[in-house]
């Protein structure tokens, strides 16, 4: 298996081409020159040049691989990702959520967010209300979804069975900023 075949340097690409065409690899090490049999299957993946597959142009123009290499493969497949902001958001939350329990500062961050949220709820009348939700931080890391007009994440999504919404990193950061502003205002009175 080869990942990112298009990123391979020219010397390695030449070696792969030789292995696929002649089913042997020439080796020259420590004064020993030999050819080894290389009868095996190669499964490789490559990134698209523009990040999306364009069905109006040939496959070879969608990936940065030359025809001699492409002609050595028996099967060429395109794995297309249909842009669905809701499913993409759910998948990203699931992946990120699977790593949260092992994060050493999780409990500390949740406690800080609760304190900041409590401070925000205690806003004096006439002051601007804190935002009920903030932009989805996951969309900030996915420029493709932002370009496709994906929602910015103003909606809140339940992350666990009991319906409690876990604060995002951006929400916690904004809550800390608001708490600091309030503390500064109260200290200057």
C-alpha positions in Angstrom: 0.0 0.0 0.0 1.3 3.4 -0.9 -0.3 6.6 0.4 0.2 9.9 -1.5 1.8 8.4 -4.5 1.7 11.8 -6.1 4.1 13.1 -3.4 6.7 10.5 -4.1 10.1 11.8 -5.4 11.2 11.0 -8.9 13.8 8.4 -7.9 11.3 6.4 -5.9 8.7 6.8 -8.7 11.2 5.4 -11.2 11.8 2.4 -8.9 8.1 1.8 -8.5 7.6 2.0 -12.3 10.4 -0.6 -12.8 8.8 -2.9 -10.2 5.4 -2.6 -11.8 6.6 -3.0 -15.4 9.4 -5.6 -15.1 8.3 -7.2 -11.8 11.8 -6.8 -10.4 13.8 -4.2 -8.5 17.5 -3.4 -9.2 19.6 -2.9 -6.0 23.1 -1.6 -5.8 24.4 -1.6 -2.2 27.9 -2.0 -0.9 29.3 -3.1 -4.2 26.7 -5.7 -4.8 24.4 -5.2 -7.8 21.4 -7.5 -8.2 17.8 -7.7 -9.3 15.1 -9.0 -6.9 11.8 -10.3 -8.0 8.9 -8.0 -7.1 5.7 -9.9 -7.8 3.1 -8.3 -5.7 0.0 -6.1 -5.9 0.2 -2.4 -5.4 -2.6 -0.4 -4.0 -1.9 3.3 -4.0 -3.8 6.5 -3.2 -3.1 10.0 -4.6 -4.5 13.4 -3.8 -6.4 15.4 -6.4 -4.7 18.5 -7.9 -7.5 20.9 -7.1 -8.9 19.1 -4.1 -12.0 17.9 -6.0 -12.4 15.5 -8.9 -13.4 17.1 -12.1 -15.3 14.6 -14.3 -14.9 16.8 -17.4 -11.1 16.3 -17.7 -9.2 13.0 -17.9 -8.1 11.1 -14.8 -4.4 11.9 -15.5 -5.1 15.6 -15.3 -6.9 15.3 -12.0 -3.9 13.7 -10.3 -0.3 14.7 -10.5 0.9 11.4 -12.0 2.3 10.7 -15.4 0.7 8.3 -17.9 3.5 5.6 -17.7 2.8 5.2 -14.0 -1.0 5.3 -14.4 -0.9 2.8 -17.2 0.7 0.2 -14.9 -2.4 0.1 -12.7 -5.2 -2.4 -13.7 -7.9 -0.5 -11.9 -8.3 3.3 -11.3 -11.0 4.3 -8.8 -12.2 7.7 -7.7 -13.5 8.1 -4.2 -15.9 11.0 -4.3 -17.0 12.8 -1.1 -20.5 14.4 -1.4 -20.5 17.6 0.6 -23.1 17.3 3.3 -22.4 19.9 6.1 -24.7 18.1 8.6 -23.1 14.7 8.2 -19.6 16.2 8.0 -20.2 18.1 11.3 -21.5 14.9 13.0 -18.5 12.9 11.8 -16.0 15.6 12.9 -17.7 15.8 16.3 -17.6 12.0 16.7 -13.9 11.8 15.8 -13.1 14.8 18.1 -15.3 13.4 20.9 -13.6 10.1 20.8 -10.3 11.8 21.8 -11.7 14.1 24.5 -11.9 11.6 27.4 -8.2 11.1 27.2 -7.4 14.8 27.2 -5.7 15.8 30.5 -7.2 19.2 30.8 -10.8 18.2 29.9 -12.2 18.5 33.5 -10.4 21.8 34.1 -11.7 23.3 30.8 -15.3 22.2 31.5 -15.2 23.7 35.0 -13.9 27.0 33.6 -16.6 27.0 31.0 -19.3 26.4 33.7 -18.0 29.3 35.8 -17.8 31.6 32.8 -21.3 30.6 31.7 -22.6 31.4 35.2 -20.9 34.8 35.1 -22.5 35.5 31.6 -25.9 34.6 32.9 -25.5 37.2 35.7 -25.3 40.1 33.2 -26.7 43.4 34.4 -29.7 44.8 32.6 -28.9 46.8 29.5 -25.6 45.1 28.8 -25.2 43.1 25.6 -26.3 39.5 26.1 -23.7 36.8 25.6 -24.2 34.9 22.4 -26.2 31.7 22.9 -23.8 29.9 20.6 -20.7 30.6 18.6 -19.4 29.5 15.2 -18.6 25.9 14.9 -14.8 25.6 15.5 -14.7 22.5 13.3 -15.8 24.5 10.3 -12.8 26.8 10.8 -10.5 23.9 10.1 -12.3 22.8 6.9 -11.9 25.4 4.3 -13.8 23.3 1.7 -17.0 23.3 3.8 -16.7 27.1 4.3 -16.4 27.6 0.5 -19.4 25.4 -0.1 -21.5 27.6 2.1 -21.8 25.2 5.0 -23.6 26.6 8.0 -21.2 28.3 10.5 -22.5 26.1 13.3 -24.9 28.5 15.1 -26.9 25.5 16.1 -26.0 23.4 19.1 -25.8 19.7 18.9 -26.2 17.2 21.7 -23.0 15.4 22.3 -24.1 12.8 24.8 -27.1 10.7 25.7 -28.5 12.9 28.5 -28.8 15.9 26.1 -26.1 18.0 27.7 -24.3 20.2 25.2 -20.6 20.1 25.8 -18.9 23.5 25.3 -16.7 23.9 22.3 -13.2 25.2 22.5 -14.3 28.5 20.9 -17.3 28.8 23.3 -14.9 28.3 26.3 -12.5 30.9 24.9 -15.3 33.4 24.4 -16.7 32.6 27.9 -13.3 33.3 29.4 -13.0 36.6 27.5 -16.4 37.6 28.7 -15.6 36.7 32.3 -12.3 38.7 32.1 -14.2 41.7 30.8 -16.8 41.5 33.6 -14.1 41.1 36.2 -12.3 44.2 34.8 -15.5 46.2 34.8 -16.4 45.2 38.3 -12.8 46.0 39.5 -12.9 49.5 38.0 -16.2 50.5 39.8 
